[in-house]
Amino acid sequence: MHNPHAAGFLFGLHLLLVGYFVLGVDDVVLLGANFGGG
């Protein structure tokens, strides 16, 4: 079965991992804090 929600989640997770390696840990943490309402 194809679950679009699961696919979207995996896609977002993939982008997060790519961003993690490309931008570095600090930038990703700051970005996460901004989206987290911090």
PDB file of N, CA, C and O in Angstrom:
ATOM      1  N   MET A   1       0.845  -1.199   0.000  1.00  0.00           N
ATOM      2  CA  MET A   1       0.000   0.000   0.000  1.00  0.00           C
ATOM      3  C   MET A   1       0.878   1.246   0.000  1.00  0.00           C
ATOM      4  O   MET A   1       1.981   1.259   0.547  1.00  0.00           O
ATOM      5  N   HIS A   2       0.355   2.283  -0.627  1.00  0.00           N
ATOM      6  CA  HIS A   2       1.098   3.539  -0.673  1.00  0.00           C
ATOM      7  C   HIS A   2       0.413   4.542   0.256  1.00  0.00           C
ATOM      8  O   HIS A   2      -0.753   4.892   0.076  1.00  0.00           O
ATOM      9  N   ASN A   3       1.164   4.982   1.238  1.00  0.00           N
ATOM     10  CA  ASN A   3       0.630   5.924   2.206  1.00  0.00           C
ATOM     11  C   ASN A   3       1.268   7.294   1.996  1.00  0.00           C
ATOM     12  O   ASN A   3       2.445   7.477   2.308  1.00  0.00           O
ATOM     13  N   PRO A   4       0.507   8.265   1.468  1.00  0.00           N
ATOM     14  CA  PRO A   4       1.078   9.588   1.176  1.00  0.00           C
ATOM     15  C   PRO A   4       1.607  10.289   2.416  1.00  0.00           C
ATOM     16  O   PRO A   4       2.564  11.059   2.342  1.00  0.00           O
ATOM     17  N   HIS A   5       0.977  10.019   3.561  1.00  0.00           N
ATOM     18  CA  HIS A   5       1.452  10.641   4.801  1.00  0.00           C
ATOM     19  C   HIS A   5       2.813  10.091   5.187  1.00  0.00           C
ATOM     20  O   HIS A   5       3.702  10.836   5.599  1.00  0.00           O
ATOM     21  N   ALA A   6       2.969   8.778   5.049  1.00  0.00           N
ATOM     22  CA  ALA A   6       4.253   8.159   5.368  1.00  0.00           C
ATOM     23  C   ALA A   6       5.315   8.631   4.380  1.00  0.00           C
ATOM     24  O   ALA A   6       6.459   8.883   4.759  1.00  0.00           O
ATOM     25  N   ALA A   7       4.926   8.749   3.107  1.00  0.00           N
ATOM     26  CA  ALA A   7       5.869   9.210   2.091  1.00  0.00           C
ATOM     27  C   ALA A   7       6.308  10.642   2.388  1.00  0.00           C
ATOM     28  O   ALA A   7       7.484  10.980   2.254  1.00  0.00           O
ATOM     29  N   GLY A   8       5.358  11.475   2.791  1.00  0.00           N
ATOM     30  CA  GLY A   8       5.676  12.856   3.123  1.00  0.00           C
ATOM     31  C   GLY A   8       6.598  12.933   4.331  1.00  0.00           C
ATOM     32  O   GLY A   8       7.505  13.764   4.382  1.00  0.00           O
ATOM     33  N   PHE A   9       6.355  12.057   5.304  1.00  0.00           N
ATOM     34  CA  PHE A   9       7.181  12.026   6.494  1.00  0.00           C
ATOM     35  C   PHE A   9       8.600  11.612   6.154  1.00  0.00           C
ATOM     36  O   PHE A   9       9.564  12.222   6.617  1.00  0.00           O
ATOM     37  N   LEU A  10       8.723  10.562   5.335  1.00  0.00           N
ATOM     38  CA  LEU A  10      10.047  10.090   4.938  1.00  0.00           C
ATOM     39  C   LEU A  10      10.769  11.138   4.108  1.00  0.00           C
ATOM     40  O   LEU A  10      11.980  11.312   4.240  1.00  0.00           O
ATOM     41  N   PHE A  11      10.028  11.838   3.252  1.00  0.00           N
ATOM     42  CA  PHE A  11      10.619  12.894   2.435  1.00  0.00           C
ATOM     43  C   PHE A  11      11.133  14.029   3.323  1.00  0.00           C
ATOM     44  O   PHE A  11      12.235  14.538   3.119  1.00  0.00           O
ATOM     45  N   GLY A  12      10.331  14.412   4.296  1.00  0.00           N
ATOM     46  CA  GLY A  12      10.739  15.462   5.227  1.00  0.00           C
ATOM     47  C   GLY A  12      11.941  15.028   6.048  1.00  0.00           C
ATOM     48  O   GLY A  12      12.846  15.821   6.306  1.00  0.00           O
ATOM     49  N   LEU A  13      11.945  13.761   6.460  1.00  0.00           N
ATOM     50  CA  LEU A  13      13.064  13.232   7.228  1.00  0.00           C
ATOM     51  C   LEU A  13      14.329  13.223   6.388  1.00  0.00           C
ATOM     52  O   LEU A  13      15.415  13.521   6.884  1.00  0.00           O
ATOM     53  N   HIS A  14      14.184  12.882   5.113  1.00  0.00           N
ATOM     54  CA  HIS A  14      15.330  12.882   4.196  1.00  0.00           C
ATOM     55  C   HIS A  14      15.895  14.291   4.054  1.00  0.00           C
ATOM     56  O   HIS A  14      17.109  14.488   4.102  1.00  0.00           O
ATOM     57  N   LEU A  15      15.009  15.270   3.879  1.00  0.00           N
ATOM     58  CA  LEU A  15      15.453  16.661   3.766  1.00  0.00           C
ATOM     59  C   LEU A  15      16.144  17.106   5.048  1.00  0.00           C
ATOM     60  O   LEU A  15      17.132  17.839   5.007  1.00  0.00           O
ATOM     61  N   LEU A  16      15.618  16.659   6.189  1.00  0.00           N
ATOM     62  CA  LEU A  16      16.209  17.019   7.470  1.00  0.00           C
ATOM     63  C   LEU A  16      17.615  16.458   7.589  1.00  0.00           C
ATOM     64  O   LEU A  16      18.531  17.147   8.039  1.00  0.00           O
ATOM     65  N   LEU A  17      17.785  15.190   7.179  1.00  0.00           N
ATOM     66  CA  LEU A  17      19.106  14.574   7.237  1.00  0.00           C
ATOM     67  C   LEU A  17      20.076  15.260   6.285  1.00  0.00           C
ATOM     68  O   LEU A  17      21.236  15.487   6.629  1.00  0.00           O
ATOM     69  N   VAL A  18      19.599  15.589   5.088  1.00  0.00           N
ATOM     70  CA  VAL A  18      20.451  16.290   4.119  1.00  0.00           C
ATOM     71  C   VAL A  18      20.858  17.652   4.673  1.00  0.00           C
ATOM     72  O   VAL A  18      22.027  18.033   4.610  1.00  0.00           O
ATOM     73  N   GLY A  19      19.887  18.380   5.216  1.00  0.00           N
ATOM     74  CA  GLY A  19      20.172  19.683   5.789  1.00  0.00           C
ATOM     75  C   GLY A  19      21.137  19.577   6.954  1.00  0.00           C
ATOM     76  O   GLY A  19      21.978  20.451   7.166  1.00  0.00           O
ATOM     77  N   TYR A  20      21.004  18.486   7.713  1.00  0.00           N
ATOM     78  CA  TYR A  20      21.864  18.253   8.870  1.00  0.00           C
ATOM     79  C   TYR A  20      23.322  18.142   8.454  1.00  0.00           C
ATOM     80  O   TYR A  20      24.210  18.691   9.106  1.00  0.00           O
ATOM     81  N   PHE A  21      23.558  17.421   7.354  1.00  0.00           N
ATOM     82  CA  PHE A  21      24.941  17.229   6.893  1.00  0.00           C
ATOM     83  C   PHE A  21      25.447  18.431   6.099  1.00  0.00           C
ATOM     84  O   PHE A  21      26.637  18.745   6.127  1.00  0.00           O
ATOM     85  N   VAL A  22      24.537  19.101   5.391  1.00  0.00           N
ATOM     86  CA  VAL A  22      24.952  20.214   4.543  1.00  0.00           C
ATOM     87  C   VAL A  22      25.182  21.487   5.374  1.00  0.00           C
ATOM     88  O   VAL A  22      26.211  22.151   5.242  1.00  0.00           O
ATOM     89  N   LEU A  23      24.215  21.809   6.220  1.00  0.00           N
ATOM     90  CA  LEU A  23      24.290  23.053   6.981  1.00  0.00           C
ATOM     91  C   LEU A  23      25.134  22.907   8.238  1.00  0.00           C
ATOM     92  O   LEU A  23      25.771  23.861   8.685  1.00  0.00           O
ATOM     93  N   GLY A  24      25.133  21.712   8.801  1.00  0.00           N
ATOM     94  CA  GLY A  24      25.859  21.511  10.043  1.00  0.00           C
ATOM     95  C   GLY A  24      24.893  21.442  11.212  1.00  0.00           C
ATOM     96  O   GLY A  24      23.730  21.830  11.100  1.00  0.00           O
ATOM     97  N   VAL A  25      25.387  20.947  12.324  1.00  0.00           N
ATOM     98  CA  VAL A  25      24.549  20.694  13.491  1.00  0.00           C
ATOM     99  C   VAL A  25      23.965  21.992  14.047  1.00  0.00           C
ATOM    100  O   VAL A  25      22.774  22.058  14.351  1.00  0.00           O
ATOM    101  N   ASP A  26      24.797  23.016  14.181  1.00  0.00           N
ATOM    102  CA  ASP A  26      24.359  24.250  14.822  1.00  0.00           C
ATOM    103  C   ASP A  26      23.204  24.906  14.079  1.00  0.00           C
ATOM    104  O   ASP A  26      22.222  25.332  14.686  1.00  0.00           O
ATOM    105  N   ASP A  27      23.337  24.983  12.742  1.00  0.00           N
ATOM    106  CA  ASP A  27      22.290  25.626  11.950  1.00  0.00           C
ATOM    107  C   ASP A  27      20.974  24.858  12.042  1.00  0.00           C
ATOM    108  O   ASP A  27      19.904  25.462  12.124  1.00  0.00           O
ATOM    109  N   VAL A  28      21.051  23.539  12.028  1.00  0.00           N
ATOM    110  CA  VAL A  28      19.838  22.726  12.105  1.00  0.00           C
ATOM    111  C   VAL A  28      19.175  22.888  13.462  1.00  0.00           C
ATOM    112  O   VAL A  28      17.948  22.941  13.550  1.00  0.00           O
ATOM    113  N   VAL A  29      19.970  22.969  14.519  1.00  0.00           N
ATOM    114  CA  VAL A  29      19.423  23.158  15.861  1.00  0.00           C
ATOM    115  C   VAL A  29      18.721  24.513  15.955  1.00  0.00           C
ATOM    116  O   VAL A  29      17.632  24.620  16.518  1.00  0.00           O
ATOM    117  N   LEU A  30      19.349  25.534  15.403  1.00  0.00           N
ATOM    118  CA  LEU A  30      18.737  26.865  15.418  1.00  0.00           C
ATOM    119  C   LEU A  30      17.455  26.883  14.599  1.00  0.00           C
ATOM    120  O   LEU A  30      16.462  27.487  15.003  1.00  0.00           O
ATOM    121  N   LEU A  31      17.480  26.219  13.445  1.00  0.00           N
ATOM    122  CA  LEU A  31      16.311  26.155  12.583  1.00  0.00           C
ATOM    123  C   LEU A  31      15.175  25.426  13.296  1.00  0.00           C
ATOM    124  O   LEU A  31      14.022  25.854  13.243  1.00  0.00           O
ATOM    125  N   GLY A  32      15.511  24.326  13.960  1.00  0.00           N
ATOM    126  CA  GLY A  32      14.513  23.570  14.711  1.00  0.00           C
ATOM    127  C   GLY A  32      13.936  24.398  15.847  1.00  0.00           C
ATOM    128  O   GLY A  32      12.740  24.318  16.128  1.00  0.00           O
ATOM    129  N   ALA A  33      14.780  25.198  16.506  1.00  0.00           N
ATOM    130  CA  ALA A  33      14.313  26.044  17.598  1.00  0.00           C
ATOM    131  C   ALA A  33      13.340  27.095  17.078  1.00  0.00           C
ATOM    132  O   ALA A  33      12.351  27.415  17.737  1.00  0.00           O
ATOM    133  N   ASN A  34      13.628  27.633  15.882  1.00  0.00           N
ATOM    134  CA  ASN A  34      12.742  28.633  15.295  1.00  0.00           C
ATOM    135  C   ASN A  34      11.377  28.036  14.966  1.00  0.00           C
ATOM    136  O   ASN A  34      10.344  28.644  15.247  1.00  0.00           O
ATOM    137  N   PHE A  35      11.374  26.849  14.372  1.00  0.00           N
ATOM    138  CA  PHE A  35      10.111  26.202  14.028  1.00  0.00           C
ATOM    139  C   PHE A  35       9.397  25.697  15.274  1.00  0.00           C
ATOM    140  O   PHE A  35       8.175  25.541  15.276  1.00  0.00           O
ATOM    141  N   GLY A  36      10.160  25.442  16.334  1.00  0.00           N
ATOM    142  CA  GLY A  36       9.574  24.942  17.573  1.00  0.00           C
ATOM    143  C   GLY A  36       8.930  26.042  18.399  1.00  0.00           C
ATOM    144  O   GLY A  36       8.392  25.774  19.474  1.00  0.00           O
ATOM    145  N   GLY A  37       8.978  27.281  17.910  1.00  0.00           N
ATOM    146  CA  GLY A  37       8.365  28.382  18.645  1.00  0.00           C
ATOM    147  C   GLY A  37       9.358  29.024  19.601  1.00  0.00           C
ATOM    148  O   GLY A  37       8.972  29.819  20.458  1.00  0.00           O
ATOM    149  N   GLY A  38      10.625  28.688  19.460  1.00  0.00           N
ATOM    150  CA  GLY A  38      11.642  29.243  20.331  1.00  0.00           C
ATOM    151  C   GLY A  38      12.152  30.512  19.714  1.00  0.00           C
ATOM    152  O   GLY A  38      13.029  31.165  20.280  1.00  0.00           O
TER     153      GLY A  38
END
